[in-house]
Amino acid sequence: MHQRIRGASLRRRVERPHHDTSLGSVFIGVFLFVSILMMWYVGVVNDEDTSMKGGKMSIRLEVWGENALFSRSEFKTERVTYDVMTPSAARGILEAIFWHPGMRWRIDRIHVLNPIRFDSIRRNEVDSVINIGKIRTMAEGRGDGGAIYTAESIQQRSSTILRDVRYVIDAHFELNRAKMSSTDSAEKFQSMFMRRAAKGQCFHHPYFGTREFPVEFQLWQESGDPVGFEHGHRDLGYMLYDFDYRNPAHPAPLFFRAELDDGVLDVESVEVRS
């Protein structure tokens, strides 16, 4: 009797290593499967990032308004507008409709649909700006923040503005995976923008250079490409492209040589200078 019990115990001790080996094989198989799956996912992500930079997720938005003022930086006191909308102003319009830290809008083309017309007006402005040091003092509970009273600081200044403007913006966006969640994707961002633009939704109302001149917008409704207001070539000189924010404390302006060809400002591959 005792011999049979010792034999059974011995068989159990012999069978245990076989059971552990099978379990280890399962773990190794799962590990290999997960590794292959992760390698596939990284490849998909890289392909998606490349397609974004190639401009696959593109949008086309029509914008218009009664007036516009895209101020030239070379004029200090009187405000004089550029002939057409700047790429930075177009980017601001798109960001007003939809923005996410995991994406950045890139302007490809600006189609100018209406003839370029100018108006001269006089506007009430103030002659000073609030000092940032006084704002910090107010935040600490001391002082009024250097408030500016229009009755004391008002000035009338002349402005050369555009009237009856209408553009079509061609743009795409690039992704920044470091600032995206696991549920974010390029398709999701594009769908959200298209839905918001179709409904007229925006985070804040977009404007043409200054908040006095609001923007009306809609998705491009026509099946064909937009047609510019003129045929031929027009040199617009140097124009503000955007700002370089690599040093947030001191953003640097970037300029490019603007040219209209058949009423289209193509900025997809322009040479940008600081």
Secondary structure as GFF3:
##gff-version 3
##sequence-region A 1 274
A	DSSP	alpha_helix	2	53	.	.	.	ID=ss1
A	DSSP	beta_strand	58	68	.	.	.	ID=ss2
A	DSSP	beta_strand	79	80	.	.	.	ID=ss3
A	DSSP	alpha_helix	87	97	.	.	.	ID=ss4
A	DSSP	beta_strand	103	112	.	.	.	ID=ss5
A	DSSP	beta_strand	118	126	.	.	.	ID=ss6
A	DSSP	alpha_helix	132	139	.	.	.	ID=ss7
A	DSSP	alpha_helix	150	153	.	.	.	ID=ss8
A	DSSP	beta_strand	154	175	.	.	.	ID=ss9
A	DSSP	three_ten_helix	177	179	.	.	.	ID=ss10
A	DSSP	alpha_helix	186	199	.	.	.	ID=ss11
A	DSSP	beta_strand	216	219	.	.	.	ID=ss12
A	DSSP	beta_strand	233	244	.	.	.	ID=ss13
A	DSSP	beta_strand	252	261	.	.	.	ID=ss14
A	DSSP	beta_strand	264	266	.	.	.	ID=ss15
###
